Amino acid sequence: MTGMPDTPPAPVIRGDEPGSFPHSVLAERHPAIIRQVRDAFPYGPGQHRALDELLASCTEGTIGSLPADAPDRDRWLAWGLADHTGRSWYDVPWLWSESYFYRRLLEAVGYFGPGAWQGIDPFRPFKRAELDAAQTDGELAALDGLEDLTEQERARALLHGSLWGNRADLGFRLSAEGTGTREPVPALVADDTETLWSLLPPDGRGTLVLVADNAGRELVPDLLLIAHLLAGARAARAVLHVKPYPYYVSDATTADVVEALRRLCAAGGAAAAHGRVLWSAMADGRLAVRAHPFSCAPLPYERMPGDLRAEFAAATVTVVKGDLNYRRLVGDRWWPPTTPFQEVTGYFPGPVAALRTLKSDVITGLSAPDEAALEASGDRRWRTSGTHALVQVRAAG
Ligand SMILES: O=P(O)(O)OC[C@H]1O[C@](O)(CO)[C@@H](O)[C@@H]1O
């Protein structure tokens, strides 16, 4: 990574090795997403044709440019489009390929308009199904059981709900059962939770920035965590960063925040109480939502623009959720796993915490014995299967 004298840059991850996880995402997952989106909407012939073209381009073709009148064409040119046009999707950085795939998918279905399909989220049916699932009711009802816990125990349960929600699985029931001395969640490969709490003490009255990842069953526990931190004055203000347009299937947009909040408020019990805290915090400005264009950039956060840098610099702590954001935070590279998290995030303009279940190859900040134990565990997919998680914090700004 540039500017980091102690840490020589590791190779950028590409999707060009058959059999590798990134390769399978480009070769199998992307075509499957095109199929699912196509089946979920009564699209017209133009959209079907554009989806056929995208499928052909990603499977056997090369990266094409954006239409001359695309509203974000200049932005994409600044993000490397001209350099990558005409190259194979497999030969450019994997992060870039994936990001651009979602941009092209939205183009194909007319999301950017003009026209009647402008603004229609092609992933909405999948997000909606998750939010509407009966299981979500049960998970929200389980919140009532947290009411008897101490503030610390509740904060921990909600933090783990947000963390494991990244696996689309609300973890607070699990965590609530285990509060106290027992370790509730195995499989944490790094746990800097106490450092995170030291940045957000009760009555600390700072600003929490949370960079969200997925909608639905990850965003709901993210919102619950924010509600708890605001209600207990561990944060006086919170800023929730979401995506300006649909991305990586389930990533949260402002529309998803609205749906999640309405779901909370309609749930009754403790969930609705949290929902009301958030609703009024939005009304008086203590909770703000941002949808910065860079949130959908195919680049690491190290290359963030000045206005975003200033926002993160002003935060007491920025909590970065999920796998994709982790890749962007540390750089999507084949780091040796013992590379210090503190070093690869040294460029970040303020204290930063990563809450992530492991769903791609990137990992930093492991101790050598932990790395050896994971490698010896017999399951070679510990990096990618979502069975492990981490809480990593760099406290110094
Ligand atoms: O929702 P998350 O935690 O960002 O995970 C998404 C991950 O899934 C992938 O799209 C691969 O399936 C990764 O590229 C990405 O890092």
The ligand as a Tripos MOL2 file, in Angstrom:
@<TRIPOS>MOLECULE
LIG
   16    16     1     0     0
SMALL
NO_CHARGES

@<TRIPOS>ATOM
      1 O1        -22.1510   -8.4070    1.7950 O.co2     1 LIG1
      2 P1        -20.6880   -8.4030    2.0260 P.3       1 LIG1
      3 O2        -20.3240   -8.8070    3.4060 O.co2     1 LIG1
      4 O3        -20.0530   -7.1190    1.6340 O.co2     1 LIG1
      5 O4        -20.1080   -9.5320    1.1280 O.3       1 LIG1
      6 C1        -20.1310   -9.4680   -0.2150 C.3       1 LIG1
      7 C2        -19.0410  -10.3290   -0.6780 C.3       1 LIG1
      8 O5        -19.5820  -11.2560   -1.5670 O.3       1 LIG1
      9 C3        -18.8930  -11.2160   -2.7590 C.3       1 LIG1
     10 O6        -19.6680  -10.4720   -3.6480 O.3       1 LIG1
     11 C4        -18.5850  -12.5330   -3.3100 C.3       1 LIG1
     12 O7        -19.6880  -13.3280   -3.4280 O.3       1 LIG1
     13 C5        -17.6330  -10.5250   -2.4380 C.3       1 LIG1
     14 O8        -17.1630   -9.9260   -3.5210 O.3       1 LIG1
     15 C6        -17.9800   -9.5700   -1.3820 C.3       1 LIG1
     16 O9        -16.8590   -9.2270   -0.7010 O.3       1 LIG1
@<TRIPOS>BOND
     1     1     2 2
     2     2     3 1
     3     2     4 1
     4     2     5 1
     5     5     6 1
     6     6     7 1
     7     7     8 1
     8     7    15 1
     9     8     9 1
    10     9    10 1
    11     9    11 1
    12     9    13 1
    13    11    12 1
    14    13    14 1
    15    13    15 1
    16    15    16 1
@<TRIPOS>SUBSTRUCTURE
     1 LIG1         1 GROUP 0 **** ****
